[in-house]
Amino acid sequence: MSGTSEGPAPAADLVSPAVTGSSEGTSSGAAEPSSLPGAHPIPPATDPPRPAAQPHSLGAAFTAAPLAMAVVDREGLVVTANETMGSLIATGTDALTGKVAADLVDLSSDARTWHAYREVLRGHQARLRCTRRLKHPDGHSRWVQVTVTPLPEAEKAVLLSVSDISARRELQAQLRHLQMHDPVTRLPNRTLFFERLSAALEAESYEESGTGRVGLCYLDLDGFKAVNDTLGHRVGDRLLAAVAERLTTCADEVGYARAATPLVARLGGDEFALLVEDSTGTDQLSELAESVLKALQAPFDLSGQRLSVSASIGVVERHAAGTTATGLMQAADTTLYWAKADGKGRWTLFDPERNAHRMTRQALSSGLRPAIERGEFALEYQPLVGMEDGRVRGVEALVRWHHPRFGTLTPNQFIGLAEEDGSIVQLGRWALKAACRQARRWQLERPDEPPIFVSVNVAVRQVWDSDLVADVAGTLAETGLAPHLLQLELTESAVMGSAGRPLQALQALSDMGVHIAIDDFGTGYSNLAYLSRLPVSVLKLDGSFVRGFQYEGTGVHPNPADEVIVEAMIQLAHRLGLTVTAECVETSAQASRLRRIGCDTGQGWLYSRPVPPDRISELVVSEACRPS
C-alpha cells in the first residue's frame, strides 16, 4: 500500500501526494530544496552516517503487536518492521527493510509535515502525528494515523507507528451527512447551506476563471399550511419530498451546460433555496426561477392524493465581494415577501429602491413612539374660511414630524404606519391636547372677538383602542376649551355603518357638545341613509369634486355632473341640519361657484397653506383670507 491523491502511485516504491493531511507538533518553515523527498535517504544533521541499532530490546512484543510499527534510522530508512506493518503496506516484512519510510506513508506530500518529520529524525522535535489516506494495490483506500516518536538515545532511531482509522472516518462522515442533511427531503439542510454560502462569499474562493458573483432563489410553497392542517403532516412530508425531487431535477437541468449545478437546500418548513455560485447575472437567476415555477405546475400524485401547489420566489443576484450571508438572506427574504404581496405564484427580483423605501418605512415605524416622547412632532394649522365673508371660522390641525434624519414629514408619510402599530393612539392623544391648548390660547389672546374652533383628525383605531370620550373630556377640562370649539374629523369609511362602541362614542361626544365631521365625504360608502342616524354636524366634501370645477383662464370646461352632485349634497346636508366644507379650494372661480351653490366654508391654498400657530393669529387679525 502507498500514499495517494488521485490515481495509482507512479512507481512501486514511490508515492504521489496524499489528498489530505494534518500534522501535530510541527514547527514553522518549509522543506529546503536540497532536502526534497524521494528515493534517497535524508542525511543526518550532525552525526556521520552509521547503521541504526537493531531494536533487539523490543523483542517479541514488537513482532506480534497488532499496531503496525517500524523502526526507522536517522537517515529515514526502515531498519525493521513488524508483520502488521507488512500487511498494512501490502508487502512482505523483509521487503520493507531499507525502504524510505516517508514514501511508505506519504510524509512528503506537504512541506509542513515533511519539515516536522525531519525535525523528529534529527532529534529536534519530540513527536509527529498526522493523518494520511493510503491507497491499497487492489484500488481501495484507507485512512491511517501516523505517529513518529524517538526511541531511547541508545537506539539512534525513531519508531513509526500506523493505525487504521478508516472505520472511524467513515462513521464521522456518516454522522456529518446526517447532521448536514434534511431527513424528510434528503436535501442539504440550513447548516450545510450556510456553510456553502459562506464559502462562496469568501474572498479566498474567488478564481480568475469565476465570475465573482453569487445568486439565490429563495422560495416557499403557497398555502402549504393548509395541506398539513387538512391532510396531515405525513402527506405534507411526502409533498415536500416530491417538491425536493423536482427542484433537484430542475437544478440538474439548468446546471448541465454550466460549470456548476445550483445547490438545492431545504431551510426549514416549506422553505427551499437554490444557490448559484459564479452566477452570470440576473438573466440566469430569472431563467432558474421560471424553470422552478414551471416544474411545480404539474399536480403531485401522492399515494392517491392529487395535489397542486404553487411557489413564491425571491431572487437576488449580486457581486460576492462585500456581500455577507446575513445580508444576502435578508434581501432574499424581503424579495420573497414582495412576491407574496404581489399575488403569489410568481418570482420577484430584488429592487434596491423598493428595499430602500421598505427600510425607510421600517425606520419610521420603529421610531414613532420614541419620537412622540422626544417631542419631534408639531402641529400646523390650515384655515377653514366662511364662503360668504372670508372670515376664518376655524382651523384644521395637521401634524408634522420633524425627523432628525428624513426632515419634515407630512401625515401621509407616517399616519398609516402609526395606525398599523397602534402608536396612533398615543400620537392622536398628543395632537388633541396640543390643538386644544392652542385654540384656548387664541381665544385668550382675542377675548373680544368670536373664538375660532379647531378641527382634529381621529383615526378609527383611536375609537377602538382607547377611551376617546374620556380623553376628550379630560383634555377639554385641562385646557379650559369649550366643547363647541372642538371638531373631530373621521373618514367617511370609518363613520358610515358604524355600530356598537364607535357609534356610542360618537353619540357621547356629540352629547358633550363636540362637533363631529365626516372627512373626504363622497369617496367612501356614501350611504346617505346613515346621515340621519349619525351624530354628525359637518360634511367635508372631498377635493376631487372641487377639482372638476372650471378654472379661470385655462379654457377647460367644467363637468356639469360635478356641480350637480355637489349642489345636491349641499342641499341634502342643509335639509339634515348639517354644514358643508369644501376641501382643496385653489382658485377664485372655484370659490365663486361653491359660494353660489350654498357651500358654507372652504379650505385650500386659495386661502392659506398649513402654517404655524402665529401665522393663524396674523390671518385672523388681518382678515387676509377674504377673497378679493
PLY file of the C-alpha trace (Angstrom):
ply
format ascii 1.0
element vertex 628
property float x
property float y
property float z
element edge 627
property int vertex1
property int vertex2
end_header
0.00 0.00 0.00
1.19 3.50 -0.76
0.08 7.11 -0.21
-2.08 8.60 -2.94
-4.09 11.58 -4.08
-5.72 10.81 -7.43
-4.89 7.74 -9.49
-2.29 4.99 -8.90
1.17 5.54 -7.48
3.77 6.38 -10.14
6.20 3.65 -9.06
6.27 0.60 -6.84
8.40 2.16 -4.13
7.43 5.82 -4.58
4.20 7.62 -3.71
2.40 10.71 -5.02
0.97 13.34 -2.64
-1.99 12.39 -0.47
-5.34 14.14 -0.74
-5.39 15.47 2.80
-3.16 15.54 5.80
-2.52 17.30 9.06
0.43 17.27 11.42
0.75 17.87 15.12
3.63 19.39 17.00
5.24 20.90 13.91
7.45 23.95 13.74
7.28 26.72 11.14
9.24 26.69 7.89
9.14 24.82 4.57
11.22 21.96 3.21
14.61 23.01 1.85
15.04 22.46 -1.88
18.08 20.28 -1.31
16.11 18.06 1.07
13.06 17.32 -1.05
11.74 13.80 -0.52
12.34 10.96 -2.88
14.01 7.61 -3.06
17.16 8.91 -1.33
17.51 8.95 2.45
17.95 12.14 4.45
21.50 12.88 5.53
21.72 13.42 9.27
22.08 16.95 10.56
25.32 16.42 12.53
26.34 12.79 13.05
28.17 10.89 10.28
26.26 8.02 8.63
26.12 4.89 10.70
23.84 1.90 10.89
20.99 2.28 13.32
21.00 -0.07 16.24
18.75 -3.07 15.88
15.80 -2.98 18.25
16.67 -6.23 19.99
15.12 -4.82 23.16
11.68 -4.70 21.54
11.66 -8.43 21.10
8.56 -10.48 20.54
6.20 -7.70 21.59
7.27 -5.62 18.63
6.93 -8.50 16.19
3.47 -9.63 17.29
1.91 -6.23 18.11
-1.49 -5.55 16.43
-0.32 -1.99 15.74
1.69 -1.54 12.55
5.19 -0.39 13.57
8.59 0.12 12.00
11.93 1.27 13.30
13.46 4.00 11.16
17.05 5.15 11.44
18.13 8.77 11.50
18.60 8.69 7.73
14.91 7.90 7.26
15.36 4.27 6.19
13.37 1.36 7.59
15.54 -0.82 9.81
12.87 -3.35 10.65
9.08 -3.63 10.63
6.59 -5.99 12.23
4.17 -8.22 10.40
1.24 -5.86 10.94
3.12 -3.15 9.07
3.86 -5.55 6.24
0.16 -6.43 5.95
-0.88 -2.78 6.03
1.58 -1.77 3.33
0.67 -4.94 1.38
4.23 -6.19 1.04
6.45 -8.60 2.89
8.06 -7.51 6.14
11.55 -8.21 4.85
10.86 -6.20 1.71
10.35 -3.08 3.81
13.87 -3.09 5.17
15.92 -0.31 3.62
12.91 1.47 2.17
12.44 5.23 2.58
9.88 5.41 5.40
8.46 8.75 4.30
7.47 7.25 0.94
5.63 4.35 2.53
3.20 6.52 4.47
3.31 9.69 2.38
5.02 12.05 4.81
6.40 14.17 1.97
3.18 15.41 0.38
3.21 18.78 2.10
6.06 20.97 3.27
4.83 21.39 6.82
4.59 17.67 7.57
7.88 16.97 5.78
9.71 19.60 7.84
8.26 18.27 11.10
9.28 14.72 10.17
12.87 15.82 9.52
12.95 17.61 12.86
11.93 14.38 14.65
14.60 12.40 12.80
17.23 14.94 13.86
16.09 14.82 17.46
14.89 18.46 17.43
11.21 17.65 17.92
9.53 15.23 20.31
6.79 13.79 18.11
4.91 13.97 14.83
1.32 12.90 14.40
-0.61 13.25 11.16
-3.45 11.72 9.16
-2.94 10.23 5.71
-5.00 8.42 3.07
-3.18 5.41 1.67
-4.11 3.53 -1.46
-4.04 -0.26 -1.47
-2.77 -2.05 -4.59
-6.24 -3.52 -5.13
-7.60 0.01 -5.60
-9.35 0.81 -2.34
-8.12 3.48 0.04
-7.94 3.66 3.78
-7.30 6.41 6.28
-4.45 5.97 8.76
-2.97 7.93 11.62
0.82 8.09 11.51
2.87 8.72 14.67
6.65 9.19 14.71
8.44 9.27 18.09
12.15 8.99 19.00
13.41 5.79 20.59
15.85 5.91 23.50
19.08 7.68 22.62
20.98 4.40 22.54
18.85 3.17 19.64
19.67 6.19 17.39
16.32 5.63 15.68
12.66 6.56 15.71
9.53 4.45 15.99
6.97 4.87 13.21
3.50 3.51 14.09
0.47 3.43 11.81
-3.15 2.84 12.97
-6.06 2.25 10.62
-8.79 4.84 11.32
-10.91 4.19 8.21
-13.90 2.93 10.20
-13.81 5.96 12.45
-13.54 8.32 9.48
-16.44 6.58 7.74
-18.56 6.89 10.88
-17.66 10.57 11.15
-18.62 11.08 7.52
-21.96 9.34 8.09
-22.66 11.41 11.18
-21.77 14.61 9.32
-24.06 13.64 6.46
-26.92 13.10 8.90
-26.12 16.37 10.62
-25.97 18.31 7.36
-29.00 16.85 5.52
-32.73 17.09 5.99
-34.27 13.70 6.89
-37.55 14.38 5.02
-36.22 15.54 1.65
-32.59 14.28 1.90
-31.51 17.71 0.71
-28.74 19.74 2.36
-30.16 21.47 5.39
-29.79 25.03 6.66
-26.42 24.33 8.30
-24.82 22.93 5.15
-26.45 25.63 3.01
-24.93 28.44 5.07
-21.60 26.64 5.10
-21.60 26.58 1.29
-22.91 30.14 1.06
-20.22 31.47 3.38
-17.53 29.65 1.40
-18.89 31.13 -1.84
-18.70 34.63 -0.40
-15.15 34.36 0.96
-12.60 36.38 -0.96
-10.18 33.44 -0.93
-12.61 31.41 -3.03
-12.57 33.82 -5.99
-10.75 32.47 -9.00
-9.77 34.13 -12.22
-11.96 31.68 -14.09
-15.02 32.54 -11.95
-17.44 35.45 -12.21
-17.10 36.63 -8.62
-20.92 36.76 -8.37
-23.49 34.79 -6.44
-27.21 34.26 -6.97
-30.02 32.92 -4.81
-33.59 31.80 -5.41
-35.41 31.69 -2.08
-38.87 30.11 -2.24
-41.68 28.76 -0.17
-44.86 26.95 -1.12
-48.10 28.91 -1.24
-50.74 27.52 1.10
-48.64 24.62 2.39
-50.01 25.04 5.91
-53.46 24.13 4.62
-52.08 20.79 3.39
-50.71 19.94 6.83
-53.88 21.10 8.55
-56.32 19.21 6.30
-54.40 16.12 5.15
-51.91 15.68 7.97
-48.16 16.05 8.34
-47.42 12.68 6.73
-48.94 13.83 3.45
-47.23 17.18 3.93
-43.84 15.46 4.28
-44.44 13.41 1.14
-45.30 16.60 -0.71
-42.09 18.25 0.50
-40.05 15.25 -0.67
-41.74 15.35 -4.08
-41.09 19.08 -4.39
-37.44 18.46 -3.47
-37.12 15.92 -6.29
-38.48 18.38 -8.86
-36.22 21.16 -7.60
-33.20 18.87 -7.81
-34.12 17.82 -11.35
-34.61 21.44 -12.30
-31.21 22.39 -10.85
-29.52 19.49 -12.68
-31.06 20.56 -15.99
-30.06 24.18 -15.50
-26.53 23.25 -14.47
-26.00 20.70 -17.24
-24.27 23.12 -19.59
-22.66 25.21 -16.86
-19.63 24.89 -14.65
-21.60 24.02 -11.52
-25.06 22.80 -10.63
-27.06 25.02 -8.24
-27.17 23.76 -4.68
-30.73 22.87 -3.61
-31.37 23.01 0.14
-34.33 22.86 2.48
-34.03 25.67 5.01
-36.97 24.58 7.15
-40.75 24.17 6.91
-41.73 24.67 3.27
-38.79 26.98 2.54
-36.19 25.98 -0.06
-33.17 27.71 -1.54
-31.23 27.31 -4.78
-27.72 28.71 -4.52
-25.91 29.62 -7.73
-22.17 30.09 -7.32
-20.31 32.06 -10.01
-23.61 33.28 -11.43
-23.55 35.12 -14.74
-26.19 37.74 -13.94
-29.86 38.30 -13.24
-30.87 36.64 -16.52
-29.51 33.32 -15.30
-31.36 33.61 -11.98
-34.56 34.67 -13.74
-34.39 31.63 -16.01
-33.85 29.41 -12.98
-36.84 30.92 -11.17
-39.03 30.49 -14.25
-37.98 26.86 -14.60
-38.78 26.21 -10.93
-42.28 27.67 -11.27
-42.84 25.60 -14.40
-41.56 22.44 -12.71
-44.08 22.85 -9.87
-47.08 23.46 -12.13
-47.93 19.80 -12.73
-50.07 18.24 -9.94
-48.44 15.86 -7.45
-49.81 12.33 -7.11
-49.10 11.23 -3.53
-50.47 7.75 -2.89
-53.83 8.60 -4.35
-53.83 12.20 -3.16
-53.65 14.57 -6.11
-52.33 17.95 -5.00
-51.45 21.13 -6.82
-49.16 23.75 -5.31
-47.51 26.95 -6.38
-44.50 28.77 -5.04
-43.39 32.34 -4.46
-39.73 33.06 -5.15
-37.44 35.87 -4.10
-34.48 36.30 -6.48
-31.22 38.03 -5.52
-28.06 38.29 -7.63
-25.01 40.39 -6.81
-21.21 40.59 -6.53
-19.86 38.24 -3.88
-17.29 40.79 -2.77
-18.69 42.90 0.04
-21.74 40.68 0.47
-22.43 38.82 3.70
-24.52 35.70 4.15
-26.82 37.60 6.51
-27.24 40.49 4.08
-27.95 38.20 1.14
-30.57 36.25 3.08
-32.23 39.42 4.33
-32.52 40.65 0.75
-33.89 37.27 -0.37
-36.42 37.17 2.47
-37.60 40.70 1.65
-37.96 39.83 -2.03
-39.89 36.66 -1.20
-42.29 38.82 0.85
-42.75 41.08 -2.18
-43.59 38.06 -4.35
-46.20 37.00 -1.79
-47.63 40.51 -1.56
-47.75 40.86 -5.35
-50.08 37.87 -5.68
-48.10 34.66 -5.02
-47.24 32.03 -7.62
-44.51 34.27 -9.08
-40.90 35.31 -8.72
-39.73 38.81 -7.88
-36.27 40.28 -8.41
-34.66 42.27 -5.62
-35.10 46.01 -6.18
-32.71 48.30 -4.24
-35.08 51.29 -4.49
-38.05 49.33 -3.26
-35.92 47.95 -0.46
-34.76 51.45 0.48
-38.41 52.50 0.72
-39.15 49.49 2.91
-36.17 50.26 5.12
-37.37 53.84 5.44
-40.83 52.64 6.46
-39.28 50.29 8.98
-37.08 53.05 10.38
-40.07 55.37 10.67
-42.26 52.71 12.23
-39.68 51.76 14.86
-39.06 55.42 15.69
-42.66 56.60 16.07
-43.17 56.03 19.79
-39.74 57.37 20.85
-40.31 60.42 18.61
-43.53 61.25 20.45
-41.69 61.06 23.76
-38.84 63.21 22.41
-41.23 65.89 21.20
-40.37 65.62 17.50
-43.98 66.28 16.42
-45.57 69.67 15.87
-48.89 70.98 14.60
-49.55 73.30 11.70
-52.99 74.77 11.01
-54.97 75.41 7.82
-57.85 77.91 7.97
-61.48 76.95 7.44
-62.95 80.07 5.85
-66.57 81.25 5.59
-67.53 81.35 1.90
-69.73 84.45 2.29
-67.48 86.80 4.24
-64.00 85.23 4.01
-63.54 85.24 7.78
-61.58 82.46 9.48
-64.17 80.35 11.30
-61.85 77.58 12.39
-58.65 75.69 11.61
-57.72 72.10 10.91
-54.76 70.82 12.93
-52.26 68.92 10.75
-49.42 67.04 12.41
-45.83 67.28 11.18
-42.92 65.06 12.16
-39.58 66.88 12.31
-37.48 63.77 11.81
-33.75 64.14 12.59
-32.80 62.07 9.54
-35.59 62.49 6.97
-36.57 66.10 7.63
-40.15 67.33 8.00
-42.67 64.61 7.17
-46.36 65.12 6.36
-49.15 62.86 7.71
-49.41 60.71 4.57
-45.83 59.56 5.21
-46.34 58.18 8.72
-50.02 58.12 9.82
-50.58 54.76 8.08
-47.60 53.31 9.96
-48.90 54.71 13.24
-52.27 53.06 12.62
-50.58 49.73 11.85
-48.51 49.55 15.04
-51.02 51.24 17.35
-48.91 54.31 18.12
-51.70 56.38 16.54
-53.46 56.28 19.92
-50.54 57.94 21.69
-49.95 60.35 18.78
-53.65 61.22 18.50
-53.90 61.91 22.21
-50.92 64.29 21.98
-52.36 66.08 18.92
-55.73 66.51 20.64
-54.18 68.15 23.70
-51.81 70.36 21.68
-54.60 71.58 19.38
-57.00 72.32 22.24
-54.32 74.22 24.16
-53.60 76.32 21.07
-57.29 77.04 20.41
-57.70 78.16 24.00
-54.60 80.36 23.70
-56.05 82.10 20.61
-59.28 82.67 22.49
-57.50 84.27 25.42
-55.40 86.45 23.10
-58.56 87.90 21.47
-61.21 87.93 24.20
-63.42 90.47 22.39
-63.51 88.55 19.07
-65.56 85.46 18.18
-63.39 82.43 19.01
-62.28 80.07 16.25
-62.76 76.34 16.56
-60.08 73.69 15.99
-60.67 70.52 13.97
-58.63 67.43 14.88
-58.42 64.22 12.84
-59.28 60.99 14.67
-58.34 57.51 13.43
-60.77 54.62 13.80
-58.22 52.78 15.93
-58.39 55.61 18.47
-62.08 54.86 18.91
-61.50 51.12 19.34
-58.18 51.02 21.23
-58.67 53.90 23.66
-61.38 55.61 25.64
-61.78 58.53 23.25
-64.68 60.03 25.19
-62.64 60.12 28.39
-59.60 61.53 26.53
-61.66 64.35 25.02
-63.43 65.16 28.28
-60.14 65.23 30.17
-58.46 67.41 27.55
-61.29 69.94 27.49
-61.26 70.13 31.28
-57.47 70.51 31.38
-57.27 73.20 28.70
-60.49 75.06 29.52
-61.68 74.93 25.89
-65.44 74.90 25.38
-66.71 71.67 23.72
-68.32 73.52 20.80
-64.89 74.89 19.82
-63.62 71.33 19.16
-64.43 69.43 15.97
-63.35 65.83 15.42
-62.88 64.57 11.86
-63.32 60.92 10.92
-63.20 59.48 7.41
-66.42 58.52 5.72
-65.49 54.84 5.53
-64.92 54.83 9.30
-68.19 56.54 10.19
-70.64 55.04 7.70
-72.04 51.79 9.00
-70.64 52.36 12.50
-72.29 50.36 15.22
-71.60 49.28 18.76
-68.76 51.03 20.52
-67.81 53.55 17.75
-71.40 54.77 17.42
-71.78 55.01 21.19
-68.55 57.03 21.43
-69.62 59.42 18.67
-73.01 59.91 20.30
-71.40 60.61 23.68
-69.07 63.17 22.15
-71.93 64.86 20.32
-73.98 64.98 23.54
-70.97 66.61 25.17
-71.19 69.42 22.61
-68.26 68.37 20.41
-68.86 68.64 16.64
-68.36 65.53 14.51
-67.28 65.94 10.87
-67.12 63.34 8.09
-63.89 63.88 6.19
-63.47 63.15 2.43
-67.23 62.76 2.04
-68.32 61.33 -1.31
-65.44 58.91 -1.83
-66.38 56.11 0.56
-69.58 54.23 1.19
-71.79 57.31 0.63
-74.67 55.55 2.33
-76.92 58.59 2.73
-79.37 56.65 4.88
-76.89 56.75 7.74
-76.66 60.54 7.77
-79.98 60.90 9.57
-78.94 58.43 12.28
-75.37 59.51 12.95
-74.43 62.32 15.37
-72.71 64.25 12.56
-72.76 68.04 12.21
-70.37 68.70 9.30
-69.68 67.16 5.89
-66.29 67.86 4.30
-66.56 67.33 0.53
-63.62 65.52 -0.98
-61.34 67.68 -3.10
-61.92 65.55 -6.21
-65.34 67.22 -6.64
-63.89 70.71 -6.36
-61.11 69.98 -8.88
-63.79 69.29 -11.51
-64.98 72.89 -11.35
-63.91 75.35 -14.06
-60.51 77.01 -13.71
-60.12 80.65 -14.69
-58.16 81.25 -17.87
-57.47 77.58 -18.58
-60.06 77.07 -21.26
-61.12 73.86 -19.53
-64.88 73.45 -19.49
-66.47 72.36 -16.21
-68.05 68.99 -15.78
-71.75 69.72 -15.23
-72.17 66.50 -13.29
-69.68 67.62 -10.63
-71.59 70.80 -9.92
-74.94 68.96 -9.90
-73.62 66.35 -7.44
-72.04 68.93 -5.15
-75.14 71.11 -5.17
-77.33 68.10 -4.38
-75.10 67.04 -1.48
-75.08 70.57 -0.08
-78.88 70.82 -0.26
-79.27 67.41 1.36
-76.83 68.33 4.14
-78.66 71.57 4.83
-82.01 69.74 4.95
-80.48 67.49 7.62
-79.14 70.45 9.58
-75.51 69.89 8.58
-72.94 72.39 7.37
-70.65 71.71 4.41
-66.94 72.41 3.98
-65.28 72.11 0.56
-61.67 70.91 0.53
-58.92 71.78 -1.96
-60.23 75.21 -2.99
-57.41 76.66 -5.08
-58.92 79.34 -7.36
-61.33 82.22 -7.07
-63.51 80.62 -9.76
-63.93 77.51 -7.64
-64.72 79.63 -4.58
-67.33 81.65 -6.51
-69.14 78.57 -7.80
-69.12 76.94 -4.34
-70.46 80.15 -2.77
-73.23 80.35 -5.38
-74.49 76.81 -4.72
-74.54 77.36 -0.94
-71.30 75.82 0.41
-70.70 77.08 3.99
-66.90 77.01 4.40
-63.89 76.37 2.25
-60.38 75.07 2.86
-57.45 75.17 0.46
-54.44 77.02 -0.89
-56.60 79.88 -2.14
-56.90 80.94 1.49
-53.69 79.57 3.02
-51.39 76.61 3.13
-50.92 74.91 6.53
-48.95 77.36 8.68
-47.53 77.63 12.23
-49.82 78.93 15.01
-48.50 82.51 14.94
-49.43 82.87 11.25
-53.02 81.93 12.06
-53.12 84.81 14.53
-51.95 87.16 11.79
-54.55 85.85 9.33
-57.36 86.26 11.84
-56.33 89.82 12.71
-55.74 90.96 9.11
-58.67 89.01 7.70
-56.23 88.03 4.97
-58.31 85.04 3.98
-61.08 87.16 2.44
-61.16 86.64 -1.33
-60.69 89.74 -3.42
0 1
1 2
2 3
3 4
4 5
5 6
6 7
7 8
8 9
9 10
10 11
11 12
12 13
13 14
14 15
15 16
16 17
17 18
18 19
19 20
20 21
21 22
22 23
23 24
24 25
25 26
26 27
27 28
28 29
29 30
30 31
31 32
32 33
33 34
34 35
35 36
36 37
37 38
38 39
39 40
40 41
41 42
42 43
43 44
44 45
45 46
46 47
47 48
48 49
49 50
50 51
51 52
52 53
53 54
54 55
55 56
56 57
57 58
58 59
59 60
60 61
61 62
62 63
63 64
64 65
65 66
66 67
67 68
68 69
69 70
70 71
71 72
72 73
73 74
74 75
75 76
76 77
77 78
78 79
79 80
80 81
81 82
82 83
83 84
84 85
85 86
86 87
87 88
88 89
89 90
90 91
91 92
92 93
93 94
94 95
95 96
96 97
97 98
98 99
99 100
100 101
101 102
102 103
103 104
104 105
105 106
106 107
107 108
108 109
109 110
110 111
111 112
112 113
113 114
114 115
115 116
116 117
117 118
118 119
119 120
120 121
121 122
122 123
123 124
124 125
125 126
126 127
127 128
128 129
129 130
130 131
131 132
132 133
133 134
134 135
135 136
136 137
137 138
138 139
139 140
140 141
141 142
142 143
143 144
144 145
145 146
146 147
147 148
148 149
149 150
150 151
151 152
152 153
153 154
154 155
155 156
156 157
157 158
158 159
159 160
160 161
161 162
162 163
163 164
164 165
165 166
166 167
167 168
168 169
169 170
170 171
171 172
172 173
173 174
174 175
175 176
176 177
177 178
178 179
179 180
180 181
181 182
182 183
183 184
184 185
185 186
186 187
187 188
188 189
189 190
190 191
191 192
192 193
193 194
194 195
195 196
196 197
197 198
198 199
199 200
200 201
201 202
202 203
203 204
204 205
205 206
206 207
207 208
208 209
209 210
210 211
211 212
212 213
213 214
214 215
215 216
216 217
217 218
218 219
219 220
220 221
221 222
222 223
223 224
224 225
225 226
226 227
227 228
228 229
229 230
230 231
231 232
232 233
233 234
234 235
235 236
236 237
237 238
238 239
239 240
240 241
241 242
242 243
243 244
244 245
245 246
246 247
247 248
248 249
249 250
250 251
251 252
252 253
253 254
254 255
255 256
256 257
257 258
258 259
259 260
260 261
261 262
262 263
263 264
264 265
265 266
266 267
267 268
268 269
269 270
270 271
271 272
272 273
273 274
274 275
275 276
276 277
277 278
278 279
279 280
280 281
281 282
282 283
283 284
284 285
285 286
286 287
287 288
288 289
289 290
290 291
291 292
292 293
293 294
294 295
295 296
296 297
297 298
298 299
299 300
300 301
301 302
302 303
303 304
304 305
305 306
306 307
307 308
308 309
309 310
310 311
311 312
312 313
313 314
314 315
315 316
316 317
317 318
318 319
319 320
320 321
321 322
322 323
323 324
324 325
325 326
326 327
327 328
328 329
329 330
330 331
331 332
332 333
333 334
334 335
335 336
336 337
337 338
338 339
339 340
340 341
341 342
342 343
343 344
344 345
345 346
346 347
347 348
348 349
349 350
350 351
351 352
352 353
353 354
354 355
355 356
356 357
357 358
358 359
359 360
360 361
361 362
362 363
363 364
364 365
365 366
366 367
367 368
368 369
369 370
370 371
371 372
372 373
373 374
374 375
375 376
376 377
377 378
378 379
379 380
380 381
381 382
382 383
383 384
384 385
385 386
386 387
387 388
388 389
389 390
390 391
391 392
392 393
393 394
394 395
395 396
396 397
397 398
398 399
399 400
400 401
401 402
402 403
403 404
404 405
405 406
406 407
407 408
408 409
409 410
410 411
411 412
412 413
413 414
414 415
415 416
416 417
417 418
418 419
419 420
420 421
421 422
422 423
423 424
424 425
425 426
426 427
427 428
428 429
429 430
430 431
431 432
432 433
433 434
434 435
435 436
436 437
437 438
438 439
439 440
440 441
441 442
442 443
443 444
444 445
445 446
446 447
447 448
448 449
449 450
450 451
451 452
452 453
453 454
454 455
455 456
456 457
457 458
458 459
459 460
460 461
461 462
462 463
463 464
464 465
465 466
466 467
467 468
468 469
469 470
470 471
471 472
472 473
473 474
474 475
475 476
476 477
477 478
478 479
479 480
480 481
481 482
482 483
483 484
484 485
485 486
486 487
487 488
488 489
489 490
490 491
491 492
492 493
493 494
494 495
495 496
496 497
497 498
498 499
499 500
500 501
501 502
502 503
503 504
504 505
505 506
506 507
507 508
508 509
509 510
510 511
511 512
512 513
513 514
514 515
515 516
516 517
517 518
518 519
519 520
520 521
521 522
522 523
523 524
524 525
525 526
526 527
527 528
528 529
529 530
530 531
531 532
532 533
533 534
534 535
535 536
536 537
537 538
538 539
539 540
540 541
541 542
542 543
543 544
544 545
545 546
546 547
547 548
548 549
549 550
550 551
551 552
552 553
553 554
554 555
555 556
556 557
557 558
558 559
559 560
560 561
561 562
562 563
563 564
564 565
565 566
566 567
567 568
568 569
569 570
570 571
571 572
572 573
573 574
574 575
575 576
576 577
577 578
578 579
579 580
580 581
581 582
582 583
583 584
584 585
585 586
586 587
587 588
588 589
589 590
590 591
591 592
592 593
593 594
594 595
595 596
596 597
597 598
598 599
599 600
600 601
601 602
602 603
603 604
604 605
605 606
606 607
607 608
608 609
609 610
610 611
611 612
612 613
613 614
614 615
615 616
616 617
617 618
618 619
619 620
620 621
621 622
622 623
623 624
624 625
625 626
626 627
